Amino acid sequence: MSSIDYDKTFDATLVKKDQITHDTYLFGFQSEVDIQLEPAEHFQILMKDSDGIDINRNYTPILSQQRYFEVPIKIYPLGSLTPILAKLSINSKLQMQRKIGKLAYMGANKFIIAPKINKQFQVFKTMLMICGGTGITPAFSIIKHVCQKKDPLHMHLLYANKTSQDILLKDQLTKFQNECPNLKVTHILDKEPGYKGLQGYVTLDVLKQVFPSPNNDTIGTFCGPTAMNKVVAELYKNYNIQTVVKF
Ligand SMILES: Cc1cc2nc3c(=O)[nH]c(=O)nc-3n(C[C@H](O)[C@H](O)[C@H](O)COP(=O)(O)OP(=O)(O)OC[C@H]3O[C@@H](n4cnc5c(N)ncnc54)[C@H](O)[C@@H]3O)c2cc1C
């Protein structure tokens, strides 16, 4: 069975809602069509607020199996959509769309940058990932795919959070790192005095400390809160990486 086209609307039922950190739930959805998302692909939840205004938000599953997918979603108490999601009961139905992202990982070290307008793939040997908070989800889905398929892609993840309580998917990342010799995970925390690992914000010195020197075979990627994304885009420039993509 082929999977649903991009931008086509489909219905999905909430079948799982597990709290995984103080502010994040792992949501599991059963869809009425085969959505079969590729690594780093995302979908959009389409809702209306109490005034009938559209609130559409994007989410990147960390597990996608034909008609079932799971995604960690952080709840913002003052946000528009996530407080509604937090209150949803099991068996609630939602409207969604499969979306095309800014980067597609095709397997075997092949990437398509801007797949909406570009069909040519590029091959990279090394992938750098700088993620903040829930921005881990697209990187996680690529890491999982590469480790499971044993693709020869060297992956370096720098994962920034406020405290160790905020780190998502920590056990799974540790497991992948133990099983996958091509993966190096470094955590950095900015609000945990006494933390034995890296502390503070991501800086050029941090990049030099945790990443290999870049060359033409390196792709730099990032995904995090807006303020962090601005800083990281500038840092990658100063780190002289030719190819940089924000998920
Ligand atoms: C491609 C993509 C993939 C994503 N994947 C995931 C994922 O897997 N998991 C995940 O949890 N998120 C993901 N996101 C983020 C997600 O799409 C939403 O942005 C997030 O869930 C917040 O939605 P919200 O409507 O609850 O909050 P919003 O209403 O968008 O608000 C977000 C925050 O901004 C604050 N805010 C809103 N308006 C203002 C204002 N005017 N001034 C100051 N502060 C304001 C809110 O209080 C809240 O803290 C992804 C985003 C993209 C683009």
The ligand as an SDF file (V2000), in Angstrom:
LIG
                    3D

 53 58  0  0  0  0  0  0  0  0999 V2000
    9.2010   21.2170   11.4210 C   0  0  0  0  0  0  0  0  0  0  0  0
    8.8310   21.3290   12.8810 C   0  0  0  0  0  0  0  0  0  0  0  0
    8.7890   20.1800   13.6500 C   0  0  0  0  0  0  0  0  0  0  0  0
    8.4260   20.2620   15.0100 C   0  0  0  0  0  0  0  0  0  0  0  0
    8.4050   19.1150   15.7600 N   0  0  0  0  0  0  0  0  0  0  0  0
    8.0630   19.1880   17.0720 C   0  0  0  0  0  0  0  0  0  0  0  0
    8.0310   17.9940   17.8820 C   0  0  0  0  0  0  0  0  0  0  0  0
    8.3210   16.8890   17.4140 O   0  0  0  0  0  0  0  0  0  0  0  0
    7.6630   18.1320   19.1890 N   0  0  0  0  0  0  0  0  0  0  0  0
    7.3300   19.3520   19.7490 C   0  0  0  0  0  0  0  0  0  0  0  0
    6.9970   19.4120   20.9500 O   0  0  0  0  0  0  0  0  0  0  0  0
    7.3490   20.4830   18.9940 N   0  0  0  0  0  0  0  0  0  0  0  0
    7.6810   20.4310   17.6870 C   0  0  0  0  0  0  0  0  0  0  0  0
    7.6620   21.5870   16.9300 N   0  0  0  0  0  0  0  0  0  0  0  0
    7.1200   22.8430   17.5310 C   0  0  0  0  0  0  0  0  0  0  0  0
    5.5730   22.8680   17.3670 C   0  0  0  0  0  0  0  0  0  0  0  0
    5.2520   22.9410   15.9960 O   0  0  0  0  0  0  0  0  0  0  0  0
    4.8840   24.0630   18.0800 C   0  0  0  0  0  0  0  0  0  0  0  0
    5.5520   25.2410   17.7180 O   0  0  0  0  0  0  0  0  0  0  0  0
    4.8570   23.9140   19.5940 C   0  0  0  0  0  0  0  0  0  0  0  0
    4.1800   22.7050   19.9520 O   0  0  0  0  0  0  0  0  0  0  0  0
    4.1510   25.0990   20.2850 C   0  0  0  0  0  0  0  0  0  0  0  0
    2.8130   25.1640   19.8730 O   0  0  0  0  0  0  0  0  0  0  0  0
    1.7080   25.9540   20.7230 P   0  0  0  0  0  0  0  0  0  0  0  0
    0.6150   26.3120   19.7530 O   0  0  0  0  0  0  0  0  0  0  0  0
    1.3080   25.2250   21.9500 O   0  0  0  0  0  0  0  0  0  0  0  0
    2.4670   27.2430   21.2030 O   0  0  0  0  0  0  0  0  0  0  0  0
    2.4890   28.6950   20.5350 P   0  0  0  0  0  0  0  0  0  0  0  0
    1.1780   29.3440   20.6430 O   0  0  0  0  0  0  0  0  0  0  0  0
    3.0800   28.5660   19.1700 O   0  0  0  0  0  0  0  0  0  0  0  0
    3.5160   29.3870   21.5220 O   0  0  0  0  0  0  0  0  0  0  0  0
    4.8310   28.8210   21.8240 C   0  0  0  0  0  0  0  0  0  0  0  0
    5.4480   29.5690   22.9850 C   0  0  0  0  0  0  0  0  0  0  0  0
    5.5720   30.9320   22.6510 O   0  0  0  0  0  0  0  0  0  0  0  0
    4.8840   31.7160   23.6100 C   0  0  0  0  0  0  0  0  0  0  0  0
    4.2440   32.8030   22.8780 N   0  0  0  0  0  0  0  0  0  0  0  0
    3.2460   32.7060   21.9850 C   0  0  0  0  0  0  0  0  0  0  0  0
    2.9360   33.9140   21.5110 N   0  0  0  0  0  0  0  0  0  0  0  0
    3.7800   34.7890   22.1310 C   0  0  0  0  0  0  0  0  0  0  0  0
    3.9810   36.1870   22.0660 C   0  0  0  0  0  0  0  0  0  0  0  0
    3.2480   36.9590   21.2590 N   0  0  0  0  0  0  0  0  0  0  0  0
    4.9500   36.7370   22.8310 N   0  0  0  0  0  0  0  0  0  0  0  0
    5.7040   35.9750   23.6390 C   0  0  0  0  0  0  0  0  0  0  0  0
    5.5650   34.6550   23.7470 N   0  0  0  0  0  0  0  0  0  0  0  0
    4.6320   34.0720   23.0010 C   0  0  0  0  0  0  0  0  0  0  0  0
    3.8560   30.7970   24.2320 C   0  0  0  0  0  0  0  0  0  0  0  0
    3.5080   31.2170   25.5170 O   0  0  0  0  0  0  0  0  0  0  0  0
    4.6040   29.5220   24.2620 C   0  0  0  0  0  0  0  0  0  0  0  0
    5.4770   29.5170   25.3750 O   0  0  0  0  0  0  0  0  0  0  0  0
    8.0720   21.5310   15.5890 C   0  0  0  0  0  0  0  0  0  0  0  0
    8.1240   22.6790   14.7990 C   0  0  0  0  0  0  0  0  0  0  0  0
    8.5020   22.5930   13.4640 C   0  0  0  0  0  0  0  0  0  0  0  0
    8.5490   23.8680   12.6460 C   0  0  0  0  0  0  0  0  0  0  0  0
  1  2  1  0
  2  3  1  0
  2 52  2  0
  3  4  2  0
  4  5  1  0
  4 50  1  0
  5  6  2  0
  6  7  1  0
  6 13  1  0
  7  8  2  0
  7  9  1  0
  9 10  1  0
 10 11  2  0
 10 12  1  0
 12 13  2  0
 13 14  1  0
 14 15  1  0
 14 50  1  0
 15 16  1  0
 16 17  1  0
 16 18  1  0
 18 19  1  0
 18 20  1  0
 20 21  1  0
 20 22  1  0
 22 23  1  0
 23 24  1  0
 24 25  2  0
 24 26  1  0
 24 27  1  0
 27 28  1  0
 28 29  2  0
 28 30  1  0
 28 31  1  0
 31 32  1  0
 32 33  1  0
 33 34  1  0
 33 48  1  0
 34 35  1  0
 35 36  1  0
 35 46  1  0
 36 37  1  0
 36 45  1  0
 37 38  2  0
 38 39  1  0
 39 40  1  0
 39 45  2  0
 40 41  1  0
 40 42  2  0
 42 43  1  0
 43 44  2  0
 44 45  1  0
 46 47  1  0
 46 48  1  0
 48 49  1  0
 50 51  2  0
 51 52  1  0
 52 53  1  0
M  END
$$$$
